């Protein structure tokens, strides 16, 4: 059975890598980002170059009234969707003291990372449940190691990602009887444009043993994990959390 995926936040970094990994695995893929751009179109072109159907779609998942039109546009381009990858997210407006977090920054993280992710997942799940089964329908949410590990300079981000983590558990419990796989990936230090400003600082900490594997991860490694989950290659699993963090969250003594 052919499979088709929508990847949010697919312009670059982890989202782009996931989209390309899915294409390599045989998926048709639509990539969405908050605005249309040459970068986003280039990702769609890379997918097409692999012999798959593709589409580049502009969508702000924080605006839940646009979710149905986003899913409809993806299905117009690809046919019925079998997979949703929730990768879109925002960080804090500025790092700083937890006591100085503003409502604006808090609400922004919640609107996209938690509220937007929840309602897009809900809309996608409703569509899946109306279709006949086949293949491995799936939902993969990319959260963060900060869903578990507090970072007091980014408190509002941590809270939003903890909420995103619970979304996976909830939908896994709700959808398992329908044979829909629901999974979460918690990336640690991944080498992207977003992490570039702090890479030198964390390189030193990683070398000192902050992670078990002493290097940054790559988007391609996260992409391979997402494609594995979406393809149903981890049987008898439900609501699994894959910590793609080089052992950052492992307990050591």
Helices and strands as residue ranges (DSSP letters): E 3-8, H 13-24, E 27-33, H 38-49, E 54-58, G 64-66, H 67-78, E 83-86, G 98-100, H 103-109, I 110-116, H 117-129, E 138-142, G 145-147, G 152-154, H 155-175, G 176-178, E 181-187, G 196-198, H 199-207, H 219-230, E 241-244
